[in-house]
Amino acid sequence: MKIKMLTAAVVALASTGAFAQSSVTMYGVADVGIEYLTHAGGDNSTVRMSSGNLSGSRWGLRGTEDLGGGLKGIFTLESGINIDTGSGADSSRMFNRQAFVGLQKDGIGTLTLGRQQTLLYDFGLNYDPMAIATRYSIIGQDGAFASRADNAIKYVGTFGGVTASALYSFRYNGQEVPGQTSRGAEYSAGLNYATGPLSVGAVYDQVRLGLTAGVADTGAKIQRATIAGTYMFGPAKVFGGWRWANQTMADNHVRSNLWWTGLGYQVTPALSLTGAVYYQAFHQTSADPWTLVASADYALSKRTDLYLNMAYAINKKDSDRGIVSVVGVSNADQPINGQNQFGAVVGIRHKF
């Protein structure tokens, strides 16, 4: 009897130790507000409830397993939610935001496979003054800063103050097609350096276009290169950056340069203010839109905050740039050529 009891105790302890080496965490963000938007598709204004304004509303599962020797197995499954209707943000897939699994090793880095945020997205989270807010931020000028890639292999490693990253997607939007290994591929590499109050980063990204099956691969592609920095002094943080883009379609090239600057200021432990200016110059056209953004955020607790975001888009006659994210934006949200657009959203966000 004593031997049986001792054996049961050892098994129980061993099982407890094994389970202690693994963890799965459920997390999420519930963000919803009321938005006022002018010139939505022309001369119309609208007042509406909108989900995911400062942060995309979501829920997810994140897990790790200690494999020993500093090696860990990791995974993330993340799904977008429309808080205003309770529906999924993408009806075609459950985990539309992220779905990946990989390995993490101390001193070497993290290697993951699946649907993942691109390096441009990671870059924007650090160097966009509005941290890729759907309403309103740099993605009103270039939606690639909020892009994700299917079928992606991603590496991130930090060595002292330097972080190196790389991403390759076999087909960034959909499934791979036999015989079309380059079509729809995405290549990306980045470096980031942080020391004290200073941080500087750069990313190069290239995506191959021509995703339609049966159509010859013409070599169409979009290239982007971006560099930015931040500097903190006291309660203030200054932002500045530049992004070059070149879209090649046969012999046609569409180039643009996007500049931005901004300032974040922690007025009190609860109240923070942010201002940002974005300007994009298109080569060989007069479509050079501006976006001006101001934001106030008040923390009721560590998990719940109230916010007010305002933005104003300035368009010339050849530009119809809106202030709402250009990722999946409907025509009803876009102003027509030459019209300016104003928007304001007040809302509440809870993180769990």
N, C-alpha and C positions, 0 to 999 in steps of 0.2 A: 504494500500500500504506500509506504514512504517513497519507494522508488518511482511508483506511478505519479505521485504528487510532485516529486522533484522534476520528473520529466515534463509534466504539464506546465510547471512554472517556467522551466527553461524555454520551452516552445513559445509560451506566452510572451516572455521577455524578448525572444528573438523576433517574434512577429511585430511587437511594438517597435523595436528598433528599425525593422525594415520599413514599416509604415512611416516612421519619423523621418526617413530619408526622402520621402516624396510628399509633394503638396500640390493641391489644385485650388485655385482661387477664382471665385466669381466676382466680376467687377462690372462697372458700367457708368454711364452718364445719362441723365434725363435733363434735357435742355429744351425749353419752349418759351415763346414770346409772342408779342403782338407787333406786327410790322406795318408801317405806312410807306408806300412807294409811289413816286410820281412817274409819269410818262412810261407806263408799262405797256409797251406795244404801240405807242403813239401818244395821244393826248389824255389817256385814261390814268386815273390814280386808283389805288386800291388799299384797303385795310384788311389784313388777314392774320390768322394765327400761323406761325412758322416754327418748325422743329429744327433743333440743331443749329443754333445761331453763333454762339461762341465756340461750342464744341459739338461735333456730330453726336446726336443721341445714339446710344449703343448699349449692348450688353455683351459680355464675353467670358471665356474661360481661359485661364493661364495656368500652366503647370510646369513643375520642375521635378526631376529625379536625380538624386546624388548617386553617380555611378562609381565614385571613388577616385582618388588621386587628382582631385580638382576638376574632374570631368562631370558634366551634367547633361541630361536629356531634357529638352524644353519643348513646349508647344503653346500655340495661341490660336483660339477660335473666336472670332469677333463678328457680330452681326449688327447692322444699322437698324434703327427703329424710328418711325415717324410718331413722335409723342402726340401730335395733334389728332391723329386718327387711330393710333394703336397698331398700325400695319407695319410690315417689314419695309425697309428702305429699298430693297431690291427683291421683287417677287420671283426672280429667276434663280436665286441662290440664297441659301440660309446665311452663310458666313461670307457676306459680300465685302466686308471691310478687310479682314485678314484671316488666313487659314494656313498655318505653317507648322513644321516640326523641324527640330535640328539638335545640334550639339554645341555645348559651350565649355570652353577650357580656360582655366586661369592662365593668364600670361600669353595666350595664343589668340583668343577671340571667339566669335560666335558664327556658326555656319548654319543657315536655315534654308528650307526648301518649301515652296508652296506659293500661295497668293500673298503678296507683301507690299508694304509701302515702298515706293521708289526712293532713291537717294535724294531726288529733288524734294520729295515730301519731307524727309528727315531734315534736309537743309532748311526748308521753309519754317519748320517748327522752331528752329533755333534763331533764324535771322530775319523772319518777317515780324515787324513790330506787333502785328495782330495775331501772330502764331497760327496762321491758316484758318482764321474764323470764316465760316461760310458767309456770314453777314457781319462785317465786310472786311476784306483783306486783299493781299496780293493776288489771290486766285480770281478776282474780278478782272485782272489784266492778263493772267496766264494760268489756266487751269491745270497745267502740268505740275504745278507746285502742290497739288492735292491728288496726284496720280498714284495708282497701284498697278502692280504687274502680276498677271497670272504666270504659272509655270516658271517661277523665278528662283534662282540660286543667289543667295545674298550672304556676304561676309562683312563683319564689322569687328575690328580689333583696336584696342586702345593701349598705347605704349607711352607711359608718362603723360605728357600733355598733348600727344599727337594721336588722333583717331583716323585710321584708314578704313575705307569701305569700298566695296565693289558689288555690282549686281549684273546678272545676265538672265534674260528671259528668253526662252525658246519661242514663245508667242505671247506677247504681253496682254492680248485681249482675245481670249478664246483658247481652243485646243490646237495642238500642233497638227500640221497637215503633212503627210508623207510626200517627199519630193520638193517641199518648199521650206527648207531649213532656215533660210535667211529672212523670208517674208514674215513680218510681224515680230522680228527679234528686237530686243532692246539691250543696249550696252551702257553701263554707267560706272563711273569711278569718282571717288571723293576723298578729300583730305580736310581735317579740321585740327586747329591748334588752339588750345586754351591755356592761359596762364594768368593767375590773379584776376584782375578785372577785365582783361582783354581776351577776345575770342575772334578767330578768323577762320573762314571756311571756303572751300571751292568744290564745285561738282561739274563734271562733263557728262552729258547724256545724249544718246542717239537712239532713235526709234526708226525702224524700217516700215514703210507704209505699203499699200497695195495688198490689202488683206482679202480681197474678193477671190474666191476659188475660181480657177479657170482663166484668170486674167494674167497676162505675162508680167513678170516682175521687172518694172522699169527702173528700179534703183531709187525710187522716191523715198525720201527720208526727212526727218526733222532733227536738227542738231541744236543742242543748247549748251552753253557754258555760263557759269555764274560764279561770282565771288562776292563775299559780304563780310562784315565784321560788326562786333558790338563792343561797347566799353562802358563799364559801370563806375560811377563815382557817387558815393553816398547813396541816397535813395533814388538816383536817376540812372537810366540806362539808355545809351544812344545807339541807334541802328543806322546802317548804311549799306547799300548793295547795288549790284549791276548784273543784268542777265542779257546775254547775246543769243539770238535765235536765228536759224537759217533753215527754211523749208525748201527742199529741192523737189520739183515736179518736172521731169524731163529736162528741158533747158531753161525752165522758169525758176527763179529764186525769189523768195519773199523773206526779207531780212528785217529784223527789228532789234532795238536796244531798249531795255527796260531798266530805269533807275528808280530807287526808292530810298527814303530816309524816314526816321521816326524817333520818338522819344517816349519812354515809359517812366512814370514817376510814382513812387510809393508815398502818397500823401500821409497816410496813417497806416498802422498795421492792417486795417480793414479796407481802406479806400485806395484804389490805384487808378491812375489816369494814363491814357495812351493816345498819341497822335501820330499819324502817318501820312506821307505823300508819295504817290506812285505816278510815274510819267513814262509813257512808252512812245518811242519815235520809230515810225515805219519808213524804210527806205523807199524812195521813188513815189511816195504818196503823201498826202497832207493829213492822213488819219493818225493824229498824235494825241491820244486821249490822256487826260489826267484823272486821278481818283484821290480825293481827300477824305480822310477817316478820322473820327474822334470817338473815344470810348471811355466810359467810366464803369468801374466794377466795385461793388461793395460786398464784402464777405460777412455774412451773418454768422457763419461758423467755418470750420475747416472744410466742410463738405458742401455747404449751401451758400450761393451768392446771387445777388441781383445785379443787373447790368443795363446800360443804355449805350447803344452803338448808333452812330450817325455817319452818313457818307454822302458825298456829292461827286458825280461824274461829269466831266467837262468834255464834250465832243465837238470836233470840227465837222465840216460838211460830209467828209468821207468816212466818218467814224460813228458806230452805234454801240459803243462799249457801255455795258450796264455796270451796276455796282454789286449785283448779286453774282455769286459764283458762276463762272461760265462752264462748269462741269455739269452737264445734264440740264442746263437752263432751258426753259421753254421759251418760245417766241413771245409769249404774253408778257414776259419779264423784260424784254429788251426794248430800249428806246429806238426810235428810227433815226436815220442818219442826221447828224447835226443837232439832235436834241440832247440837252443835259438831263441828268436824273438825280433826284434826292431820295434818300431812304433813311428811316429811323426805326429801330427795334428796341423794345424794352422787354426784359424777360427774366426768368429765374432758371438757375442751373443747380442740379444736385448730383454729386459724385458718390458712388458707392463701391 
